[in-house]
Amino acid sequence: MSKKLTILAGIALLAITIMMALVGPQNVTGMPDGFSTPIMAFEFLRTPEEVYSMFAIQIERSASSAVASCEAFTSEASYIISGLDTINHLDSGYILAYTAFIVFLGSLRFGRDRKKLAVVWVFALIAMVFDLLENIALLGITEALRYCLAWSTEKNGPAIIENWLHLLIPFTHIKWAAIPLAFLWGIRGEKPVSKVSYIARQASIAFALFALVFLVIGMFHRSVVNELMGLCVALCFLSGFIEAIFHKEAS
């Protein structure tokens, strides 16, 4: 049963991933150096200036206040905000799908070993909670940006966006740590009967380890390593999916 549920969750995960890729904004030029994926870049923005740059918003400062108004709220800014908001709304389903996948794959790996399975549940729960909190922060930033033309300290401004960013930073890092840790924990499972499943599990463990290394590097030096981290996590899911497909019960 765990095998079928893992495969179904994997298929749902793939379907939502394709949908998010189709609706996401393309050719975003204001991302920080080293990033090629808009949603990944958005998650790792660190200053209000980076936010304005990514969303193609030019601001005009005055002597009497920190920010007077936007010079222009372009169609490009509106397009990027709408695209990323759509991704973040779809992400709710994505979060449920990958949480289910991790839990079912854990059941496949650890069977009735409740203690080891409980660790998988903890990592999955942590990832789910902090991913949802991350989405709230991301949507809070884009909501603030929508007040650009009617700028005020109550609705928008660098301080408000910076407050959201201060929340976003820990949420993002905890989420990106919990997911690979759940796959890395697979090292404690019994060796799969199927050779293909065994190779796939070892691959998922290796990708999880690389993801954690890239995460740590990215905390101090954001660059292409953040994208590599995301790729390694995606490969964790792919190798876990292959493991489930070829899984055989011990005779």
Beta strands, then each sheet from edge to edge (+ up, - down):
strand 1: 58-60
strand 2: 69-72
sheet 1: 1+ 2-
end
